[in-house]
Amino acid sequence: MGEQDVIDLLIAQHGQIRDLFDEVEQAPPDKVEEAFGRLTRMLSVHETAEEEIVHPYARRKLDNGQGVVADRLSEENRAKRLLRDLHKAGVDDPRFWEKLGELRTAVTVHARSEERYEFAKLRENTSVVERRAMAAAVRAAEAMGPTRPHPGVESATKNVIVGTPAAIMDRARDLIRKALGKG
């Protein structure tokens, strides 16, 4: 696992996210909230790690890195807002499935854009050693990242300043919900 390339890791996670969307959509009514919770956690930690590790590196290493990353951050912010609103409304909201479809489309477009415009260029402009080091850093960031969406926190600096306290609160909330048998 320590030898994994960051691009391969992130693309595999994009596949896991697609699978989690399928899981939510196919879950029996009494399991939708649990499946949606897994999707929420995965999206939240995945995006945080990209924002903390991958995007800052891409800004420095890629031609027009600032522009490439700015576009991805805009997409991430939109997806975070959709996810936050879905999470707040809950799975029993009458518009849940419609909004979940919007989220899936936004996340799919974002993942494809990352893979095409950011990841492919990163692979061309970084060494195997750099990509392996980034993979280890991404895994570490995911282990400490927020488990809920926090729109507006799409930079490495904001993730450190705001994201760390948010992650602690999210993880405490998760433990309390689990102790109460709600998640």
C-alpha positions in Angstrom: 0.0 0.0 0.0 2.9 2.4 0.7 4.1 2.0 -2.9 0.8 3.3 -4.4 0.8 6.1 -6.8 -1.5 9.0 -5.8 -3.2 9.2 -9.2 -4.0 5.5 -9.0 -5.3 5.9 -5.4 -7.5 8.9 -6.3 -8.9 7.3 -9.4 -9.7 4.1 -7.4 -11.5 6.3 -4.9 -13.5 7.9 -7.7 -14.7 4.3 -8.5 -15.5 3.7 -4.8 -17.6 6.9 -4.8 -19.5 5.8 -7.8 -20.1 2.5 -6.0 -21.3 4.3 -2.9 -23.8 6.3 -5.0 -25.1 3.0 -6.4 -25.3 1.6 -2.9 -27.5 4.6 -1.7 -29.7 4.3 -4.8 -30.2 0.6 -4.4 -30.5 0.5 -0.6 -33.8 -0.6 1.0 -35.6 2.3 2.7 -34.4 1.4 6.1 -30.7 1.4 5.0 -30.6 4.6 2.9 -29.5 6.8 5.7 -26.6 4.5 6.6 -25.5 4.2 3.0 -25.8 7.9 2.5 -23.6 8.4 5.7 -20.9 6.3 4.1 -21.1 8.3 0.9 -20.9 11.6 2.8 -17.9 10.5 4.8 -16.0 9.2 1.7 -16.7 12.4 -0.3 -15.7 14.6 2.6 -12.4 13.0 3.5 -11.5 12.5 -0.2 -12.1 16.2 -1.2 -10.2 17.4 1.9 -7.2 15.3 1.1 -7.2 16.6 -2.5 -7.5 20.2 -1.3 -4.6 19.8 1.2 -2.2 17.7 -0.8 -2.9 17.3 -4.5 -4.2 20.8 -5.5 -1.4 22.8 -3.9 1.1 20.5 -5.7 -0.7 20.8 -9.0 -0.7 24.6 -8.7 3.1 24.6 -8.5 3.9 21.8 -11.0 1.4 22.3 -13.9 1.4 24.9 -16.6 -1.6 27.1 -15.7 -1.8 25.1 -12.4 -3.6 28.0 -10.8 -6.4 27.9 -13.4 -6.7 24.1 -13.4 -7.0 24.1 -9.6 -9.4 27.1 -9.5 -11.8 25.2 -11.8 -11.6 22.1 -9.6 -12.2 24.1 -6.4 -15.3 25.7 -7.9 -16.6 22.2 -8.8 -15.8 21.0 -5.3 -17.5 23.9 -3.6 -20.7 23.2 -5.6 -20.7 19.5 -4.7 -20.0 20.3 -1.0 -23.0 22.7 -0.9 -25.2 20.1 -2.5 -24.0 17.4 -0.1 -24.4 19.7 2.9 -27.9 20.6 1.9 -28.8 16.9 1.3 -27.3 16.0 4.7 -29.2 18.7 6.5 -32.5 17.9 4.9 -32.1 14.2 5.5 -33.0 11.1 3.5 -36.7 11.5 4.2 -36.9 14.9 2.5 -39.3 14.7 -0.5 -36.5 16.1 -2.8 -33.8 13.8 -1.5 -33.6 11.6 -4.6 -33.7 14.5 -7.0 -31.0 16.3 -5.1 -28.9 13.1 -4.9 -29.1 12.9 -8.7 -27.8 16.4 -8.9 -25.0 15.6 -6.5 -24.1 12.5 -8.5 -23.9 14.5 -11.7 -21.8 17.2 -10.1 -19.4 14.7 -8.5 -19.1 12.7 -11.8 -18.3 15.8 -13.9 -15.8 16.9 -11.2 -14.1 13.5 -11.1 -13.8 13.3 -14.9 -12.4 16.9 -15.0 -9.8 16.0 -12.3 -8.8 12.9 -14.1 -8.4 14.6 -17.5 -7.1 18.1 -16.6 -5.3 17.6 -13.3 -4.3 14.0 -12.7 -3.1 13.2 -16.2 -0.9 16.3 -16.2 0.4 15.6 -12.7 1.4 12.1 -13.9 3.3 13.7 -16.8 5.0 16.3 -14.6 5.9 14.4 -11.4 8.2 11.4 -10.6 7.1 8.1 -9.2 8.7 9.0 -5.9 6.7 12.3 -5.7 3.4 10.5 -6.5 4.1 7.8 -3.9 4.9 10.4 -1.3 1.7 12.3 -2.2 -0.3 9.0 -1.8 1.0 8.6 1.7 0.2 12.2 2.5 -3.3 11.8 1.0 -4.0 8.8 3.2 -2.8 10.7 6.3 -5.0 13.7 5.4 -8.0 11.4 4.9 -7.4 9.8 8.3 -7.7 13.2 10.0 -10.2 14.9 7.6 -13.7 16.1 8.3 -16.4 13.5 7.8 -19.0 16.1 6.8 -19.0 18.7 4.0 -17.8 22.1 4.8 -18.3 24.4 1.8 -16.0 27.4 1.6 -13.0 25.4 3.0 -11.4 24.5 -0.3 -7.8 25.5 0.3 -5.0 23.8 2.2 -4.7 26.8 4.5 -8.5 26.9 5.3 -8.5 23.1 5.8 -5.8 23.4 8.4 -7.4 26.4 10.2 -11.0 25.5 9.9 -10.9 21.9 8.8 -9.1 20.5 11.8 -11.6 21.7 14.4 -14.4 20.7 12.0 -12.9 17.3 11.7 -12.7 16.9 15.5 -16.4 18.0 15.8 -17.5 15.7 12.9 -15.7 12.7 14.4 -17.0 13.3 17.9 -20.5 13.6 16.4 -20.0 10.3 14.5 -18.9 8.6 17.8 -21.9 9.9 19.6 -24.3 8.8 16.9 -22.7 5.4 16.8 -23.0 5.1 20.6 -26.7 6.0 20.3 -27.1 3.4 17.6 -27.8 5.9 14.9 -25.0 5.4 12.5 
